[in-house]
Amino acid sequence: MLNGSTVSTGGVDLAAAELAAGQFLEALGIHLDNESLRGTPGRMARAYAELFSPRPFELTTFPNDEEYDELVLVRDIPLRSVCEHHLLPFTGVAHVGYLPGPRIVGLSKLARIVEHFSCRPQVQERLTKQVADWLQTNLRPRGVGVVVRADHTCMTLRGAQSPGAQTITSTLLGVLRDDARSRAEFLSLVNP
């Protein structure tokens, strides 16, 4: 659940997706008449349906009774998404931190938020900002920081063909953006 409601991934028509995948492969000159490729359109349809379907979750927050006011950071959250320009995967890690306000969040939910926004055709810049904005809106902390590092197969397997190139994006909000010391602390913990 997000904002009190269950996340909907919309209607998935696997039969239509399988038919389209078969037509796509045939149009590229990949003939599906051998045993190894015969089931590929169905496997493609199911794989993309899985990639684009985040698991529902409910944001769990707790009162910050101890008035904890230091940085909370979860590093190296694995992420996988699909580039919306080429529908090729990109994978990497997200580092998500916040300076608590009146409530703290269940730590596993930080990973679930990253997963939620990763499960759709995406660009890394938007993904980074969506995670930060969502936390700012729903948790109302004093500050939020998100850094994403990812390898994009649309850059390494085609086009520029630059294996090893990594893309880094960041979004800093509230105190983590406005206060130089807080920003420096967050970035030093993300990049030890």
Secondary structure as UniProt FT lines:
FT   TURN            3..4
FT   HELIX           14..27
FT   TURN            28..29
FT   HELIX           35..38
FT   HELIX           40..51
FT   STRAND          61..63
FT   TURN            65..66
FT   STRAND          72..83
FT   TURN            84..86
FT   STRAND          89..99
FT   STRAND          103..105
FT   HELIX           107..118
FT   STRAND          121..122
FT   HELIX           124..139
FT   STRAND          143..152
FT   HELIX           153..156
FT   TURN            159..160
FT   TURN            163..164
FT   STRAND          167..174
FT   HELIX           175..178
FT   HELIX           180..190
//
